[in-house]
Amino acid sequence: MDEIVLDKKTFEALAIETRVKILKALSERRKTQSELSKQLALAPSTVSEHLEKMLDADLISKKKDHHKWIYYELTEKGHHILSPTKASVFVFALSVSLIMIAFGYFFLSSTAGSFSAAPAPAGQQVLGAEKAATELAGPSELNYLAVIVMIVGVLVLLLSLYYWARK
């Protein structure tokens, strides 16, 4: 669900603080009506009324297990209302990491042609002009900043993927 529709029923369901508490309680795990009643110190009939309003607004859903219990759990809409920033954080981290990797690659590729050929040591015969042209100066001329930026970009990418998969 990419888009959350906040209609009149949703606003009415979220207008009462007890219903928001129920949503937060269900974000921990699915629960029965009696568990919610005990946790919130409310009468079961009161919890039942709140649950019906939230079911009508599609914030929670009823699930029967193979026993006689009826569990209530958050729908995707309910999850997005409680934690809307998860997708935003992932998209931001992914964008930053890709920009860092692209910047590092661009910087490395633009400076790669600027390496100078290493001079042949005095008294040593060079086997060919091509070999002398391909010998690069030592690693001191390598642009370490670009490499570090690329490594950090890859780490941010991996962390954002881990964050998204853990969701």
C-alpha positions in Angstrom: 0.0 0.0 0.0 1.8 3.1 -1.2 -0.9 5.6 -0.4 -2.9 5.9 2.8 -6.4 7.3 2.5 -7.4 9.3 5.5 -11.2 9.4 5.2 -13.8 10.5 7.7 -14.0 7.0 9.4 -10.2 7.0 9.9 -10.3 10.4 11.6 -13.2 9.4 13.8 -11.4 6.2 14.8 -8.2 8.2 15.7 -10.0 11.0 17.4 -10.3 9.1 20.7 -7.1 8.6 22.7 -8.1 5.1 23.8 -8.2 3.9 20.2 -4.7 5.2 19.6 -3.6 3.3 22.7 -5.2 0.2 21.3 -3.3 0.7 18.0 -0.1 1.0 19.9 -0.8 -2.1 22.0 -1.5 -4.0 18.8 1.8 -2.8 17.3 3.6 -5.0 19.8 1.8 -8.2 18.7 -1.7 -9.4 17.9 -4.0 -9.6 20.9 -7.5 -10.7 22.0 -10.2 -8.4 23.3 -9.7 -9.6 26.8 -5.9 -9.0 26.6 -6.6 -5.5 25.5 -9.1 -5.0 28.2 -6.7 -6.1 30.9 -3.8 -4.1 29.5 -5.8 -0.8 29.2 -7.8 -1.4 32.3 -11.1 -1.0 30.5 -14.4 -3.0 30.5 -14.5 -5.6 27.7 -17.7 -4.0 26.3 -15.8 -0.6 26.0 -12.9 -2.3 24.2 -15.4 -4.0 21.9 -17.0 -0.7 20.9 -13.6 0.8 20.1 -12.5 -2.3 18.2 -15.7 -2.1 16.0 -14.9 1.5 15.1 -11.3 0.6 14.2 -12.4 -2.4 12.2 -14.8 -0.1 10.3 -12.0 2.3 9.6 -9.8 -0.6 8.3 -7.1 0.1 10.9 -7.3 -3.4 12.4 -8.5 -6.8 11.3 -10.0 -9.8 13.1 -8.2 -13.2 12.8 -9.5 -16.4 14.2 -7.0 -19.1 15.0 -7.7 -22.8 15.1 -9.0 -22.5 18.7 -11.9 -20.4 19.8 -9.9 -17.2 20.2 -10.4 -14.1 18.0 -7.2 -12.0 17.6 -7.0 -8.4 16.5 -4.0 -7.1 14.6 -3.0 -4.0 12.7 -3.7 -3.8 9.0 -1.2 -2.3 6.6 -3.0 1.0 7.0 -2.7 0.8 10.8 1.0 0.1 10.5 1.6 3.0 8.2 -0.3 5.4 10.5 1.8 4.4 13.5 5.1 4.4 11.7 4.9 6.4 8.5 8.7 7.2 8.4 10.0 3.7 7.7 9.5 3.9 4.0 10.8 7.5 3.9 14.0 6.6 5.9 14.6 3.7 3.5 14.2 5.8 0.4 16.4 8.6 1.8 19.2 6.2 2.9 19.0 4.4 -0.5 19.3 7.6 -2.4 22.2 8.9 -0.3 24.1 5.7 -0.7 23.6 5.6 -4.4 24.7 9.2 -4.8 27.8 8.5 -2.7 28.7 5.5 -4.8 28.2 7.4 -8.0 30.2 10.3 -6.8 33.1 8.1 -5.7 33.0 6.2 -9.0 32.9 9.4 -11.0 35.7 11.0 -9.1 37.9 7.9 -9.4 37.3 7.5 -13.1 38.0 11.2 -13.8 41.3 11.1 -11.9 42.4 7.7 -13.2 43.8 9.2 -16.4 45.8 11.8 -14.5 48.2 9.3 -13.1 51.7 9.8 -14.4 54.0 7.1 -15.6 56.7 6.1 -13.2 60.2 7.0 -14.5 62.4 4.0 -15.2 65.2 3.6 -12.7 68.6 4.7 -14.0 70.6 2.0 -15.6 67.7 -0.4 -16.0 66.5 -1.3 -19.5 62.8 -1.0 -20.2 61.5 -3.7 -22.4 59.0 -1.6 -24.3 57.4 1.8 -24.5 54.0 0.3 -23.8 55.2 -1.1 -20.5 56.7 2.2 -19.4 53.5 4.0 -20.3 51.3 1.6 -18.3 53.4 1.7 -15.1 51.6 4.1 -12.8 53.1 6.1 -10.0 52.8 4.6 -6.5 49.6 4.4 -4.5 50.3 7.7 -2.9 48.5 9.4 -5.9 45.4 7.2 -5.5 42.5 9.3 -4.4 41.6 7.8 -1.1 38.7 10.2 -0.4 36.8 8.8 -3.4 37.4 5.2 -2.2 36.2 6.1 1.3 33.1 7.8 -0.1 32.3 4.7 -2.1 32.9 2.4 0.9 30.6 4.5 3.1 28.0 4.5 0.3 28.1 0.8 0.1 27.8 0.5 3.9 24.8 2.9 4.0 23.2 0.9 1.2 23.7 -2.4 3.1 22.3 -0.9 6.3 19.3 0.5 4.6 18.6 -2.9 3.0 19.0 -4.6 6.4 16.6 -2.0 7.9 14.0 -2.6 5.2 14.3 -6.4 5.4 13.9 -6.2 9.2 10.6 -4.3 8.9 
